[in-house]
C-alpha cells in the first residue's frame, strides 16, 4: 500500500457544491431557532460561514431542563427539508445546560456563538487542563478520522466533493491542534493549509476540470499529512511516556462501527490499508479507549464491550482529562436514549448508536439488512 494515491482518471466525482448565499444560511438558522424554540434553552454554533455553498453549520442545541420528550420532527436530521439538510450536513449536538456548559472539555478551542435563547456559563479550563484536553481531543480525532476518512475514498474511488472539501477544512484544524498539543509542526503543513483555504475561497470561479484536479492533489497530500500526524503524535506520546500498554500486549482491536481499529505496537506509516472497515493505528492510542471503558455509563459500556482484549494494564498520565470528557459523552448518550434520538448527539460516538425508541429499532433493522445484502 506504500505510496498509494488517488489518480484523477480513476476518481468518480459527485455532490459538487451549490452556489448558496450567506443569507440562505441565516434563514436556516432562524428557522431552526423557531423550530426548537419551545424546547430549547438556547442554540449555539461554532465556526463560521466562510464559504457559502461549501461551509456547513455546527449547531449545539441546549434543551430546557424541564423537557420530558422531544417532538418526532426533532429526532432526526432526515426530517428536515432538503435545503436545510444541505446546509446543515450533519446532526446537531444535543445537550442540556449541565452538559453544554462543560463543552470546552470536549472542544477546548471551540468558539461558541449564541444564535438563540439565553446565555450559558461555559467553564474555562486552566492552562494545564487545556494542554491535556488538546492531547485527548487529538487522540479521539485520529481514531475517528485520520487516516480513515482518506482511506475510504482511496479504496472506493468515489469522491463526494462537498464532503471532501469539509474534510479538508477539518484537516486544517487537526494540523493546528497537532501543533498546539505537541508543540511540533508537520512539514509543509502551513503551505498545505493555505492551499485548502484558497481552493475553498475560489471554488466557484474554477472550471470543473480545475476543481477536480486541485481537490485530488489536496486529497493525496492530505493522506500523507494525516499519516504524519498519526506518526508524530504516537512519537510524542512515547517520548513523553504519556500512554503505555502492557508490554505483553502487541495488538488490540476495537470493533465499534465506523471506528473499527487494529492497534499495533510496531505500527508503520506504510500500513495504511483499510480492510473489513478496520484501520491500523499505533498501540499507544488505544490507552485512552481503555480509560473511557473503565468509567460508568452507556457509552463507556459500549466501548468496553468492543475492545479486545477486554481488560489490560495500561498507563495514561493525563487520564483526568479523558475522564472528564467521557463523563460528558456518557451524559449525552444517556440523553439520546432518554429522548429516543435517532443520532448520538455528539461528534465522538465511537460507533455507539441509541437503541431505545421505535426510530432506533427500525434503523437498527435497516442497517442489519444493508449489511446482509452487501
ABEGO torsion letter per residue (X at the ends): XBGBBBBAAABBBBGBBBBBBAAAAAAAAAAAAAAAAAABABBBBBEBBABBGABBBBBBBBBBAABABBBAAAABAAABBAAAAAAAGBBBBBBBAAAAAAAAAABAABBBBBABEBBBBBBBBBAAAAAAAAAAAAAAAAAAAOAAAAAAAAAAGBBBAAAAAAAAAAAAAAAAAAAAAAGBBBBGAAAAAAAAAAAAAAAAABBAAAAAAAAAAAAAAAAAAAAAAAAAAAAAAAAAGABBBBAABABBBBABBGABBBBBABBBAABABBBGGBBBBBAAAAAAAAAAAABBEAAAAAAAAABOBABBBBBBAAAAAAAAAAAAAAAAAAAAAAAGBABBBBABAGGBBBABEAAAAAAAAAAAAAAAAX
